[in-house]
């Protein structure tokens, strides 16, 4: 079972982030009325917030690279 999970995880990481996969799952569950809209909003806020933290950490580590406008 762990081999199958490792294989799925490896291929999932290539195509889609786990956070985005969780968000897509929540969206699907909400679409079929299995998940309430307030729970979907909470999951979406966590997804957006965690992406913002990742973006800030990357900018902090690698510096802000401003595109040159010419």
N, C-alpha and C positions, 0 to 999 in steps of 0.2 A: 504494500500500500504506500509506503514512504517513497519507493522508487517512482511510482506513478505520480505522486504529488510533486516530487522533485522535477520530473519531466514537464509536468504542466506548469509549474512555477517558472522554470527556465524559459519556456516558450511564451508564457504570458508576459514576462518581463521584457521580452524582445518587442512585443507588439503593443503593449498597453501597460501603463503603470497600475499598480495595485489600487491606489487611491481612486483613479479614474474608473477602474473596474468596479469598485465598491459603489461609486456614484452611479454608474450605469445600472448596476443591480438594483439599487434603491429606486432609480427612475422607473425601471421595469416593474418592480413591486408596487410602486405607487400607481402606475398606469393600470394595473390589474386590481387595484383597490385592496391590496394585501398590506400595504404600508400607508399610514395616515399622512396627510399633507404636511402636518407639523413635524413629523419625524423626517420627512423628505427635506424640509427646509433645514432642519438641524444637520443632517448629513451633508447637504450642499454647503452650508456655512463652514463646516469643518473642512470640507474639500477645498473651498476657496481660501480659507485661512491658512491651511497647511501649504498650499501652493505659494501663497504670498511669503510665508516664512522661508520656503526653499529659494524663492527668487531673491529675497533680501540676503540670505546666507551666501548665495553665489556671487552677488554683487559685492558683498563685503570681502569675500575671499579673493576674487579676481579683479576687483575694482570696477568702477563705473566706466563703461566704454561708450562714449558719445559718438553717434554717427556723424560724419562730416557732411555738411550740407554745402554743396558747390553748385 
